[in-house]
Amino acid sequence: MEYLMELAASPAAWAALVTLIAMEVVLGIDNLLFISILTNKLPGDIRPRARRIGIGLALIMRLGLLSMVAIIVQLTEPVFTVFDQPFSWRDIILITGGLFLVWKATKEIHHTMAPPDEQHEMEGGSLQMGFSAAIVQILILDLVFSVDSIITAVGMTDHIPIMVIAVIVAVLTMLFAAGPLANFIARNPSIVMLALGFLLLIGTTLIAEGFGAHVSKGYIYTAMAFSAGVEGLNMLHRRRQKA
């Protein structure tokens, strides 16, 4: 209790908390985009439940990983080397998650670009999304983003309570934003392609990070914000033309 009181009275701790919450919310955008696109392929009546369960399990997973923070930190230690390039478990997780994200985004782009009759055949066949399949895919990406997020958080503060509060606030923000974002994407078909392009970019970035090529998140999110701004202007232009 005394430890928590000291943290509450520390300006440095509050600064670390605000910074960490902002970072967690920004990093959660990647996860939220994937969840929104994935759950939009489910029947309308179960989409909200899938989003709540997926994000709820993400919170449980992140809190569970925080309880093993000493083990998580060790994931950055090299476990083998290929052509003088060391690889850690974190690198392996990032590469695997990035490949999965690139594969999923490419598959969805192919589906979106297919002719209407072919899309109908796909939806009735191999691309039909089940509730359990959606949750499993959400959890796979949750694991990748959670490990990366927690390792980043550990580099910013040593205080577990600050990390826990930041994770809870970020996940609650995702929970409240998931529905409006998913509905906005569903109402605007052009946004779907833009979001899939974002996921493709994020997946490629994860792979690059896994191979030791650091890519500043600032560049990635600036590019995403610029693209979203241009698409917003296009949407406004289309609406004014219809009016």
ABEGO torsion letter per residue (X at the ends): XAAAAAAAABAAAAAAAAAAAAAAAAAAAAAAAAAAAAAAABBAAAAAAAAAAAAAAAAAAAAAAAAAAAAAAAAABBABBBGGBBBBAAAAAAAAAAAAAAAAAAAAAAAAABBAAAAAAAAABAABBBAAAAAAAAAAAAAAAAAAAAAAAAAABABAAAAAAAAAAAAAAAAAAAAAAAAAAAABAAAAAAAAAAAAAAAAAAAAAAAGBBBBAAAAAAAAAAAAAAAAAAAAAAAAAAX
